[in-house]
Amino acid sequence: MAKANFEETQFSGNPAGAKAIAIIFVIGILCHGIIFVWRKSWYFLWFIIGLILEIVGYIQISNGTIQSVCIIIAPLFLAATFYMSMNKVLKAYGTQDLNPIKAFSVIFVIGDFVSLGLQIAGIVIQFVVNLQTGRIMVIISFVIQILLFISFFTTTIIVHKRMNYEKIENYPDTNRYWRGYFYTMYVVSIMFMIRNLFRLVEYAEGFGYIFFHVIFTLVFDGIPMLVVTMALLICHPSFYSIKRSIFHKQRDKQSELLSKQLKQDRETKIKARYTSGTDRVTRNVFNSDHESV
């Protein structure tokens, strides 16, 4: 069946478009590499790996390959970093408790790599063992990704609203507002959703019209991932991660002093209540003794 489709369907490539996207990804990885070292954002290593895979994949397509496995799995590495960034930003502002999902990053990253395993296994089975079984596994992996992004998008909205409600301050020594991070997350989430829905439709169709026309991959996979790359370059999560500067140390000291003061006030009130209660008991005993006399 697969061989018949490959032989009977005419492949429609777009080498110029693939090369253009590969070049933009190269620019993106150079810029991200600089920030990676400058800001010491080591968790962005997965993002760098994803960009390398994107570059390799689009170079393959520009040389006449119908599809590239590198392009299929690359967004999973980009997404892993995307998930981890939320926890980093919340920690920077001390607002982890506003996240409704505990172990947020762990849950989403595990789901991401489960999807990666299914995709790799599905692609191998698809071309080596059984076409239908492999295709179903890949489809399931894309469904998992879509569910993860719906959950992430919902969680982002909840945390954003809670931070607005709490009126979290923008720290003086950061060059970005935290609200900008959330707007970036919305854009990036939508781009991932567009890409995953496209791949889901493509694999559901099988080796059909979409598979053999590269223009669809360029428009619905390449461009969304370029938007993700540039959005996280302009609004890099590390820009929102605050260092423990003198300001923060002073702020922590003030918070500690305030906490101690509140504790002392509570203890004073408790002592006052206890003293007044003791005095009342003493007066009652004195009055009863006086009456008996």
C-alpha contacts under 8 A as a table, 3 or more apart, distances in Angstrom:
res1	aa1	res2	aa2	distance
1	M	4	A	5.19
1	M	5	N	6.45
2	A	5	N	5.25
2	A	6	F	6.28
2	A	131	L	7.42
2	A	207	F	7.16
3	K	6	F	5.12
3	K	7	E	6.13
4	A	7	E	5.21
4	A	8	E	5.93
5	N	8	E	5.21
5	N	9	T	5.68
5	N	207	F	6.51
5	N	208	G	7.71
6	F	9	T	5.66
6	F	10	Q	7.88
6	F	207	F	7.76
7	E	10	Q	7.73
9	T	212	F	7.31
10	Q	212	F	7.11
11	F	66	I	7.09
11	F	212	F	5.02
11	F	213	H	6.33
12	S	212	F	6.09
12	S	213	H	4.80
12	S	214	V	6.27
12	S	215	I	7.98
13	G	61	I	7.75
13	G	62	S	7.91
13	G	64	G	6.78
13	G	66	I	7.39
13	G	212	F	7.95
13	G	213	H	6.30
13	G	214	V	5.24
13	G	215	I	7.20
14	N	17	G	5.50
14	N	18	A	6.30
14	N	61	I	8.00
14	N	62	S	6.89
14	N	214	V	6.26
14	N	215	I	6.55
15	P	18	A	5.11
15	P	19	K	6.06
15	P	61	I	6.78
15	P	62	S	4.01
15	P	63	N	6.70
15	P	64	G	7.17
16	A	19	K	5.16
16	A	20	A	6.17
16	A	62	S	6.88
17	G	20	A	5.12
17	G	21	I	6.30
17	G	62	S	7.79
17	G	218	L	7.13
18	A	21	I	5.24
18	A	22	A	6.14
18	A	58	Y	5.30
18	A	59	I	6.86
18	A	61	I	6.29
18	A	62	S	5.10
18	A	218	L	6.91
19	K	22	A	4.97
19	K	23	I	6.14
19	K	58	Y	6.67
19	K	59	I	6.41
19	K	62	S	5.74
20	A	23	I	5.18
20	A	24	I	6.36
21	I	24	I	5.15
21	I	25	F	6.19
21	I	58	Y	7.06
21	I	218	L	7.85
21	I	222	G	6.78
21	I	223	I	7.71
21	I	226	L	7.75
22	A	25	F	5.07
22	A	26	V	6.24
22	A	54	E	7.36
22	A	55	I	5.03
22	A	56	V	7.89
22	A	58	Y	5.49
22	A	59	I	6.36
23	I	26	V	5.00
23	I	27	I	6.40
23	I	55	I	7.81
24	I	27	I	5.07
24	I	28	G	6.12
24	I	226	L	7.58
25	F	28	G	4.80
25	F	29	I	6.09
25	F	51	L	6.64
25	F	54	E	7.25
25	F	55	I	6.14
25	F	226	L	6.92
25	F	229	T	7.86
26	V	29	I	5.19
26	V	30	L	6.28
26	V	51	L	7.98
26	V	55	I	6.76
27	I	30	L	5.25
27	I	31	C	6.34
28	G	31	C	5.26
28	G	32	H	6.06
28	G	51	L	8.00
28	G	229	T	6.50
28	G	230	M	6.85
28	G	233	L	7.70
29	I	32	H	4.99
29	I	33	G	5.77
29	I	48	I	6.51
29	I	51	L	6.27
29	I	52	I	7.62
30	L	33	G	5.00
30	L	34	I	6.39
31	C	34	I	5.23
31	C	35	I	6.51
31	C	233	L	7.41
32	H	35	I	5.13
32	H	36	F	5.82
32	H	48	I	7.41
32	H	233	L	6.45
33	G	36	F	4.83
33	G	37	V	6.39
33	G	48	I	7.33
34	I	37	V	5.45
34	I	38	W	5.95
35	I	38	W	4.85
35	I	39	R	5.55
35	I	40	K	7.53
35	I	41	S	7.58
36	F	39	R	5.77
36	F	40	K	5.52
36	F	41	S	5.16
36	F	42	W	6.52
36	F	44	F	6.66
36	F	45	L	7.85
37	V	40	K	4.94
37	V	41	S	7.01
37	V	42	W	7.92
38	W	41	S	8.00
39	R	238	S	6.52
41	S	44	F	5.77
41	S	238	S	6.48
42	W	45	L	5.70
43	Y	46	W	6.75
43	Y	81	T	6.52
43	Y	84	M	7.53
44	F	47	F	5.04
44	F	48	I	6.43
44	F	81	T	5.77
45	L	48	I	5.06
45	L	49	I	6.30
45	L	81	T	7.90
46	W	49	I	5.06
46	W	50	G	6.18
46	W	77	F	5.24
46	W	78	L	6.41
46	W	80	A	6.82
46	W	81	T	5.97
47	F	50	G	4.99
47	F	51	L	6.28
47	F	77	F	5.73
47	F	78	L	4.56
47	F	79	A	7.75
47	F	80	A	7.60
47	F	81	T	5.79
48	I	51	L	5.12
48	I	52	I	6.30
48	I	78	L	7.89
49	I	52	I	5.10
49	I	53	L	6.36
49	I	74	A	7.77
49	I	77	F	6.80
50	G	53	L	5.14
50	G	54	E	6.26
50	G	74	A	4.53
50	G	75	P	6.29
50	G	76	L	7.42
50	G	77	F	4.91
50	G	78	L	5.41
51	L	54	E	4.93
51	L	55	I	6.22
51	L	74	A	6.97
51	L	78	L	7.59
52	I	55	I	5.18
52	I	56	V	6.25
53	L	56	V	5.13
53	L	57	G	5.99
53	L	70	C	5.07
53	L	71	I	6.47
53	L	73	I	7.93
53	L	74	A	5.46
54	E	57	G	5.09
54	E	58	Y	6.22
54	E	70	C	6.29
54	E	71	I	5.31
54	E	74	A	5.90
55	I	58	Y	5.40
55	I	59	I	6.15
56	V	59	I	5.20
56	V	60	Q	6.27
56	V	70	C	6.83
57	G	60	Q	5.13
57	G	61	I	6.37
57	G	68	S	5.30
57	G	69	V	7.17
57	G	70	C	5.01
57	G	71	I	5.16
58	Y	61	I	4.90
58	Y	62	S	6.03
58	Y	68	S	7.69
58	Y	71	I	7.35
59	I	62	S	5.04
59	I	63	N	6.37
60	Q	63	N	5.17
60	Q	64	G	6.71
60	Q	65	T	5.58
60	Q	68	S	6.83
61	I	64	G	5.20
61	I	65	T	4.57
61	I	66	I	6.33
61	I	67	Q	6.53
61	I	68	S	6.91
62	S	65	T	7.19
65	T	68	S	6.95
66	I	211	F	7.78
66	I	212	F	6.56
66	I	214	V	7.16
67	Q	71	I	7.97
67	Q	211	F	7.67
67	Q	214	V	7.82
68	S	71	I	5.51
68	S	72	I	6.77
69	V	72	I	5.04
69	V	73	I	6.40
69	V	123	I	7.95
70	C	73	I	5.51
70	C	74	A	5.77
71	I	74	A	5.28
71	I	75	P	7.42
72	I	75	P	7.11
73	I	76	L	5.65
73	I	77	F	7.41
73	I	116	L	6.60
73	I	119	Q	7.28
73	I	120	I	7.71
74	A	77	F	5.57
74	A	78	L	6.69
75	P	78	L	4.84
75	P	79	A	5.96
75	P	192	F	7.97
75	P	225	M	7.38
76	L	79	A	5.00
76	L	80	A	6.22
76	L	112	D	6.29
76	L	113	F	7.40
76	L	115	S	7.95
76	L	116	L	6.52
77	F	80	A	5.15
77	F	81	T	6.76
78	L	81	T	5.58
78	L	82	F	6.34
79	A	82	F	4.74
79	A	83	Y	6.14
79	A	112	D	7.38
80	A	83	Y	5.30
80	A	84	M	6.43
80	A	108	F	7.68
80	A	109	V	5.44
80	A	112	D	6.48
81	T	84	M	5.10
81	T	85	S	6.14
82	F	85	S	5.35
82	F	86	M	7.23
83	Y	86	M	5.99
83	Y	87	N	7.71
83	Y	105	S	5.83
83	Y	108	F	6.45
83	Y	109	V	6.70
83	Y	152	F	7.95
84	M	87	N	5.67
84	M	88	K	6.67
84	M	105	S	5.19
84	M	109	V	7.58
85	S	88	K	5.06
85	S	89	V	6.31
85	S	237	P	6.07
86	M	89	V	5.36
86	M	90	L	6.26
86	M	105	S	7.72
87	N	90	L	5.18
87	N	91	K	6.10
87	N	96	Q	7.21
87	N	104	F	7.26
87	N	105	S	6.47
88	K	91	K	5.23
88	K	92	A	6.30
88	K	237	P	7.78
88	K	241	S	6.80
89	V	92	A	5.04
89	V	93	Y	6.59
89	V	237	P	6.74
89	V	238	S	7.77
89	V	240	Y	6.08
89	V	241	S	5.56
90	L	93	Y	5.30
90	L	94	G	5.94
90	L	95	T	5.09
90	L	96	Q	5.24
91	K	94	G	4.79
91	K	95	T	6.20
91	K	96	Q	5.84
91	K	241	S	7.96
92	A	95	T	7.86
92	A	240	Y	7.30
92	A	241	S	5.01
92	A	242	I	5.39
92	A	243	K	7.88
93	Y	168	I	7.98
93	Y	241	S	7.83
93	Y	242	I	7.56
95	T	98	L	5.56
95	T	99	N	7.65
95	T	163	M	7.84
96	Q	99	N	5.64
97	D	100	P	7.53
98	L	159	V	5.92
98	L	162	R	6.47
98	L	163	M	7.39
99	N	102	K	6.96
99	N	104	F	7.83
99	N	155	T	7.34
99	N	158	I	7.73
99	N	159	V	5.69
100	P	155	T	7.18
100	P	158	I	7.83
100	P	159	V	7.65
101	I	104	F	5.34
101	I	155	T	7.76
103	A	106	V	5.44
103	A	107	I	6.27
104	F	107	I	5.53
104	F	108	F	6.47
105	S	108	F	5.38
105	S	109	V	5.92
106	V	109	V	5.29
106	V	110	I	6.00
107	I	110	I	5.34
107	I	111	G	6.26
108	F	111	G	5.04
108	F	112	D	6.07
108	F	148	L	6.85
109	V	112	D	4.87
109	V	113	F	6.28
110	I	113	F	5.25
110	I	114	V	6.12
111	G	114	V	5.08
111	G	115	S	6.24
111	G	144	I	7.47
111	G	145	Q	7.82
111	G	148	L	7.32
112	D	115	S	5.18
112	D	116	L	6.31
112	D	145	Q	6.85
112	D	148	L	7.88
113	F	116	L	4.64
113	F	117	G	6.10
114	V	117	G	5.15
114	V	118	L	6.29
114	V	141	S	7.85
115	S	118	L	5.11
115	S	119	Q	6.17
115	S	141	S	4.61
115	S	142	F	7.22
115	S	144	I	6.44
115	S	145	Q	6.75
116	L	119	Q	5.12
116	L	120	I	6.26
116	L	141	S	7.23
117	G	120	I	5.34
117	G	121	A	6.05
118	L	121	A	5.18
118	L	122	G	5.74
118	L	137	M	5.94
118	L	138	V	6.23
118	L	140	I	7.72
118	L	141	S	5.72
119	Q	122	G	5.00
119	Q	123	I	6.05
119	Q	137	M	6.71
119	Q	138	V	4.84
119	Q	141	S	5.95
120	I	123	I	5.27
120	I	124	V	6.26
121	A	124	V	5.24
121	A	125	I	6.08
121	A	134	G	7.30
121	A	137	M	7.63
122	G	125	I	5.15
122	G	126	Q	5.83
122	G	133	T	7.35
122	G	134	G	3.98
122	G	135	R	6.15
122	G	136	I	7.43
122	G	137	M	4.95
122	G	138	V	5.17
123	I	126	Q	4.99
123	I	127	F	6.55
123	I	134	G	5.88
123	I	135	R	7.23
123	I	138	V	6.93
124	V	127	F	5.60
124	V	128	V	5.92
124	V	129	V	7.68
124	V	134	G	7.18
125	I	128	V	5.09
125	I	129	V	4.78
125	I	130	N	5.70
125	I	131	L	6.83
125	I	133	T	7.12
125	I	134	G	4.81
126	Q	129	V	6.17
126	Q	130	N	5.27
126	Q	131	L	4.08
126	Q	132	Q	6.77
126	Q	133	T	6.71
126	Q	134	G	4.03
126	Q	135	R	6.02
127	F	130	N	6.88
127	F	131	L	6.21
127	F	134	G	7.80
128	V	131	L	7.87
129	V	134	G	7.96
130	N	133	T	5.54
130	N	134	G	6.17
131	L	134	G	5.41
131	L	135	R	6.16
132	Q	135	R	5.13
132	Q	136	I	6.24
133	T	136	I	5.24
133	T	137	M	6.39
134	G	137	M	5.17
134	G	138	V	6.38
135	R	138	V	5.18
135	R	139	I	6.19
135	R	203	Y	6.59
135	R	204	A	7.85
135	R	206	G	7.65
136	I	139	I	5.00
136	I	140	I	6.16
137	M	140	I	5.12
137	M	141	S	6.32
138	V	141	S	5.03
138	V	142	F	6.46
138	V	203	Y	7.50
139	I	142	F	5.21
139	I	143	V	6.31
139	I	200	L	5.92
139	I	203	Y	6.37
139	I	204	A	6.94
140	I	143	V	5.01
140	I	144	I	6.25
141	S	144	I	5.11
141	S	145	Q	6.33
142	F	145	Q	4.96
142	F	146	I	6.19
142	F	196	N	6.09
142	F	197	L	7.74
142	F	199	R	7.28
142	F	200	L	5.94
143	V	146	I	5.12
143	V	147	L	6.23
143	V	200	L	7.39
144	I	147	L	5.16
144	I	148	L	6.12
145	Q	148	L	5.02
145	Q	149	F	6.23
145	Q	196	N	7.15
146	I	149	F	5.19
146	I	150	I	6.20
146	I	193	M	6.31
146	I	196	N	6.49
146	I	197	L	7.45
147	L	150	I	5.09
147	L	151	S	6.19
148	L	151	S	5.13
148	L	152	F	6.04
149	F	152	F	4.82
149	F	153	F	5.86
149	F	189	S	6.45
149	F	192	F	7.66
149	F	193	M	6.91
150	I	153	F	5.14
150	I	154	T	6.16
151	S	154	T	5.15
151	S	155	T	6.10
152	F	155	T	5.06
152	F	156	T	6.05
152	F	189	S	7.96
153	F	156	T	5.11
153	F	157	I	6.37
153	F	185	M	7.91
153	F	186	Y	6.85
153	F	189	S	6.52
154	T	157	I	5.24
154	T	158	I	6.38
155	T	158	I	5.09
155	T	159	V	6.18
156	T	159	V	5.23
156	T	160	H	5.96
156	T	182	F	7.07
156	T	185	M	7.61
156	T	186	Y	7.94
157	I	160	H	5.07
157	I	161	K	6.16
158	I	161	K	5.28
158	I	162	R	6.23
159	V	162	R	5.05
159	V	163	M	6.10
160	H	163	M	5.21
160	H	164	N	6.23
160	H	179	R	7.65
160	H	182	F	6.77
161	K	164	N	5.06
161	K	165	Y	6.10
162	R	165	Y	4.93
162	R	166	E	6.07
163	M	166	E	5.01
163	M	167	K	6.01
163	M	168	I	5.78
164	N	167	K	4.96
164	N	168	I	6.66
170	N	174	T	7.58
170	N	177	Y	6.02
170	N	178	W	6.86
171	Y	174	T	5.78
172	P	175	N	7.99
173	D	242	I	7.54
174	T	177	Y	7.55
174	T	239	F	7.05
174	T	240	Y	6.52
174	T	241	S	7.92
174	T	242	I	6.46
175	N	239	F	6.78
175	N	240	Y	7.59
176	R	180	G	7.11
176	R	239	F	6.44
176	R	240	Y	6.16
177	Y	180	G	5.53
177	Y	181	Y	7.30
177	Y	240	Y	7.32
178	W	181	Y	5.27
178	W	182	F	6.98
178	W	240	Y	6.41
179	R	182	F	5.28
179	R	183	Y	6.47
180	G	183	Y	5.15
180	G	184	T	6.19
180	G	235	C	7.37
181	Y	184	T	5.09
181	Y	185	M	6.27
181	Y	235	C	6.57
181	Y	237	P	6.97
181	Y	240	Y	7.54
182	F	185	M	4.90
182	F	186	Y	6.36
183	Y	186	Y	5.16
183	Y	187	V	6.50
184	T	187	V	5.20
184	T	188	V	6.12
184	T	231	A	6.58
184	T	232	L	7.40
184	T	235	C	6.86
185	M	188	V	5.10
185	M	189	S	5.90
186	Y	189	S	5.18
186	Y	190	I	6.26
187	V	190	I	5.26
187	V	191	M	6.33
187	V	228	V	7.87
188	V	191	M	5.09
188	V	192	F	6.28
188	V	227	V	7.50
188	V	228	V	5.30
188	V	231	A	7.24
189	S	192	F	5.18
189	S	193	M	6.17
190	I	193	M	4.98
190	I	194	I	6.21
191	M	194	I	5.19
191	M	195	R	6.30
191	M	224	P	4.99
191	M	225	M	6.98
191	M	227	V	7.30
191	M	228	V	6.80
192	F	195	R	5.11
192	F	196	N	6.09
192	F	224	P	6.93
192	F	225	M	7.37
192	F	228	V	7.95
193	M	196	N	5.16
193	M	197	L	5.98
194	I	197	L	5.29
194	I	198	F	6.16
194	I	220	F	6.80
194	I	221	D	7.92
194	I	224	P	7.34
195	R	198	F	5.17
195	R	199	R	6.33
195	R	220	F	5.59
195	R	221	D	5.01
195	R	224	P	6.53
195	R	225	M	7.85
196	N	199	R	5.08
196	N	200	L	6.03
197	L	200	L	4.99
197	L	201	V	6.22
198	F	201	V	5.23
198	F	202	E	6.13
198	F	220	F	6.35
198	F	221	D	7.55
199	R	202	E	4.89
199	R	203	Y	6.12
200	L	203	Y	5.39
200	L	204	A	6.02
201	V	204	A	5.04
201	V	205	E	6.15
202	E	205	E	5.25
202	E	206	G	6.41
202	E	208	G	7.89
202	E	210	I	6.02
202	E	211	F	6.40
203	Y	206	G	4.89
203	Y	207	F	7.63
205	E	208	G	6.00
205	E	210	I	7.94
206	G	211	F	7.40
207	F	210	I	7.77
207	F	211	F	5.59
207	F	212	F	7.26
208	G	211	F	5.47
208	G	212	F	6.55
209	Y	212	F	5.53
209	Y	213	H	6.35
210	I	213	H	5.33
210	I	214	V	7.56
210	I	216	F	6.37
211	F	214	V	7.16
213	H	216	F	6.21
213	H	217	T	7.71
214	V	217	T	5.19
214	V	218	L	6.36
215	I	218	L	5.06
215	I	219	V	6.14
216	F	219	V	5.23
216	F	220	F	5.75
216	F	221	D	7.59
217	T	220	F	5.45
217	T	221	D	5.07
217	T	222	G	6.27
218	L	221	D	5.68
218	L	222	G	4.55
218	L	223	I	6.25
219	V	222	G	5.90
219	V	223	I	5.41
219	V	224	P	7.56
220	F	223	I	6.30
220	F	224	P	6.34
221	D	224	P	5.59
221	D	225	M	6.22
222	G	225	M	5.36
222	G	226	L	6.17
223	I	226	L	4.97
223	I	227	V	6.24
224	P	227	V	5.05
224	P	228	V	6.31
225	M	228	V	4.89
225	M	229	T	6.14
226	L	229	T	4.98
226	L	230	M	6.17
227	V	230	M	5.23
227	V	231	A	5.82
228	V	231	A	5.14
228	V	232	L	6.11
229	T	232	L	5.49
229	T	233	L	6.18
230	M	233	L	4.81
230	M	234	I	6.15
231	A	234	I	5.31
231	A	235	C	5.94
231	A	236	H	7.65
232	L	235	C	5.02
232	L	236	H	4.70
232	L	237	P	7.12
233	L	236	H	5.04
235	C	239	F	7.09
236	H	239	F	5.59
236	H	240	Y	7.64
237	P	240	Y	5.51
237	P	241	S	6.80
238	S	241	S	4.95
239	F	242	I	7.70
244	R	247	F	7.79
244	R	248	H	5.68
244	R	249	K	6.69
245	S	248	H	5.29
245	S	249	K	6.33
246	I	249	K	5.03
246	I	250	Q	6.08
247	F	250	Q	5.19
247	F	251	R	6.06
248	H	251	R	4.78
248	H	252	D	5.93
249	K	252	D	5.02
249	K	253	K	6.06
250	Q	253	K	4.95
250	Q	254	Q	6.09
251	R	254	Q	5.07
251	R	255	S	6.16
252	D	255	S	4.98
252	D	256	E	6.08
253	K	256	E	4.99
253	K	257	L	6.15
254	Q	257	L	5.09
254	Q	258	L	6.06
255	S	258	L	5.03
255	S	259	S	6.06
256	E	259	S	5.02
256	E	260	K	6.22
257	L	260	K	5.07
257	L	261	Q	6.11
258	L	261	Q	5.00
258	L	262	L	6.15
259	S	262	L	5.17
259	S	263	K	6.17
260	K	263	K	4.98
260	K	264	Q	6.16
261	Q	264	Q	5.08
261	Q	265	D	6.14
262	L	265	D	5.00
262	L	266	R	6.20
263	K	266	R	5.16
263	K	267	E	6.25
264	Q	267	E	5.03
264	Q	268	T	6.05
265	D	268	T	5.04
265	D	269	K	6.20
266	R	269	K	5.15
266	R	270	I	6.20
267	E	270	I	5.06
267	E	271	K	6.14
268	T	271	K	5.10
268	T	272	A	6.05
269	K	272	A	4.96
269	K	273	R	6.14
270	I	273	R	5.13
270	I	274	Y	6.09
271	K	274	Y	4.96
271	K	275	T	5.93
272	A	275	T	5.07
272	A	276	S	6.05
273	R	276	S	5.19
273	R	277	G	6.00
274	Y	277	G	5.05
274	Y	278	T	6.09
275	T	278	T	5.03
275	T	279	D	6.08
276	S	279	D	5.05
276	S	280	R	6.12
277	G	280	R	5.10
277	G	281	V	6.33
278	T	281	V	5.14
278	T	282	T	6.17
279	D	282	T	5.03
279	D	283	R	6.13
280	R	283	R	5.16
280	R	284	N	6.21
281	V	284	N	5.10
281	V	285	V	6.23
282	T	285	V	5.17
282	T	286	F	6.13
283	R	286	F	5.05
283	R	287	N	6.06
284	N	287	N	5.16
284	N	288	S	6.16
285	V	288	S	5.20
285	V	289	D	6.17
286	F	289	D	5.18
286	F	290	H	6.08
287	N	290	H	5.02
287	N	291	E	6.12
288	S	291	E	5.15
288	S	292	S	6.22
289	D	292	S	5.16
289	D	293	V	6.34
290	H	293	V	5.20
